[in-house]
Amino acid sequence: FKQYKLFNMASNNELSQGAGSAGTMMMLSGVVGSVKDKWNASGGNEAVAKVSDAIPQQTKDYLSEAKKKLFNPAHIRNPKVYFGIGEEKPYFIESNIPLLLSRVQHNLAFFYLNYAIQTAILFVLTLLISPGAIIGMGLLGLLWAYVVRVTSEGSVEVRGITISQKTATYGMMVLSACVLYYVLSHVFWWTLSTSGILIGLHSLLRDASMHKDEEDKVVMSGDFSGDVNTGSEGEFLNPGDTTMNVV
């Protein structure tokens, strides 16, 4: 009977904790939605649009191309390639320093998006097990809701000083940045240190040299004049597009 009672108490505690977490997430979602609406109403999008218009078009094009290349989903390696599943010797310690440096350089360039995703996952998991950070973000959300409510008519008067909604919004943005830096600093440091260790071990031990040759693979299309059966040499009579196939 005592064991049954303890089991019920533990189950009730788990249910209450789960309900509390769900309620907190729903409250934060509501606050974020309210802040977003007030941000749009206060002209935040217009201010961002003005800043964007001030940037030269050439700079915009350069940043857009860099973004496409940097965050290209094709550069995300599947788990089989990332962990070397099915390879004969995917991990070993390289004693030759030049070869080790070449391996690390190649792995950082080849798996950079996987490393970024790994860091993001660790950040989310660290945040979920940090109640202090969640409470701090919840209080900051409540403060945003309060500021939005008191400035709903366009301005608020504090000790004879009239503060517009736009000024209050910018002030809250600065305050939010400071609070988030203080609240999430340990989360960031823990995430960066843990992720740095994992990335360092993977880049040092993972031998992905077999994928270097695939980066130089050239795909050609056209009519070939050689005999495939006899293996005789020939040339492309009607060459099509020649593209680099980057894995």
C-alpha positions, -999 to +999 in steps of 0.1 A: +000+000+000+028+024+008+045+017-025+012+023-043+008+056-025+043+067-033+037+058-069+006+079-070+024+108-054+052+106-080+027+103-108+007+134-096+040+154-093+049+145-128+015+154-141+015+187-123+050+196-136+039+187-171+008+208-168+028+237-154+053+235-183+025+234-208+008+264-192+040+284-192+046+276-229+010+287-237+014+319-218+047+327-235+031+320-269+003+344-261+027+371-250+048+367-281+018+370-303+006+401-285+041+417-287+043+409-324+009+426-330+019+457-311+053+458-328+035+459-362+011+486-349+039+507-335+056+510-369+084+485-362+082+470-397+083+504-413+115+513-393+131+480-404+120+487-440+137+521-439+170+506-427+167+479-454+161+506-481+193+524-470+214+494-478+229+494-513+214+469-537+248+455-545+254+447-508+219+431-506+227+409-536+261+399-520+245+390-487+217+371-504+242+350-524+263+344-493+232+333-474+222+309-502+256+293-503+261+292-465+227+278-456+222+256-486+202+225-474+222+203-498+253+208-476+235+190-447+251+156-445+229+127-436+236+107-405+252+079-425+279+102-438+282+123-406+288+092-384+306+072-411+281+043-409+291+015-432+326+027-437+356+005-430+374+028-406+355+061-401+374+070-369+411+068-360+438+090-345+460+106-372+496+110-359+508+130-389+503+166-380+499+180-416+474+153-424+456+160-391+453+197-399+440+189-434+414+165-419+402+191-394+400+218-421+380+194-444+356+183-417+349+219-406+341+228-442+322+196-450+301+192-418+296+229-408+258+228-412+257+196-391+278+212-364+254+243-365+223+220-361+240+201-333+247+233-315+211+245-319+198+212-305+221+214-275+210+250-268+173+240-268+179+210-246+200+231-222+173+258-221+146+232-213+165+220-182+173+255-170+142+266-150+158+299-140+162+309-177+126+299-184+113+319-155+134+349-165+120+348-200+085+344-187+089+375-165+103+394-194+073+384-215+050+396-187+068+429-187+064+432-224+027+425-221+024+452-194+043+478-215+021+470-245-011+473-224-002+507-208+009+521-242-021+508-261-035+543-266-002+554-283+017+568-253+020+567-215+028+594-190+054+587-163+059+614-137+049+641-161+070+627-190+051+615-220+066+584-235+054+573-269+047+536-278+076+536-302+100+549-276+088+524-251+092+496-276+128+505-284+135+508-247+121+474-240+142+460-269+174+473-252+163+460-218+153+426-233+188+423-248+205+430-214+181+407-195+185+379-220+223+382-219+222+379-182+196+351-180+209+330-209+246+336-205+252+303-186+230+285-212+251+300-241+284+291-223+273+256-215+261+251-250+292+265-266+316+245-244+297+212-248+292+217-285+328+228-289+341+196-273+318+174-295+327+192-326+364+191-318+364+153-312+344+147-344+366+169-365+398+153-351+387+117-352+363+115-382+381+104-414+359+117-442+388+118-468+368+095-491+343+123-496+370+147-509+372+131-543+334+134-546+337+172-543+358+172-575+334+150-595+324+165-629+290+155-644+290+158-682+262+151-707+262+145-744+269+118-771+300+098-766+319+084-796+339+057-778+329+021-775+317+014-740+320-024-744+356-024-756+367+005-734+380+025-763+386+062-758+364+088-774+351+122-770+318+140-765+303+148-799+274+169-785+285+181-751+259+195-728+262+213-696+292+205-675+286+212-638+305+205-606+287+180-583+295+191-548+285+166-522 
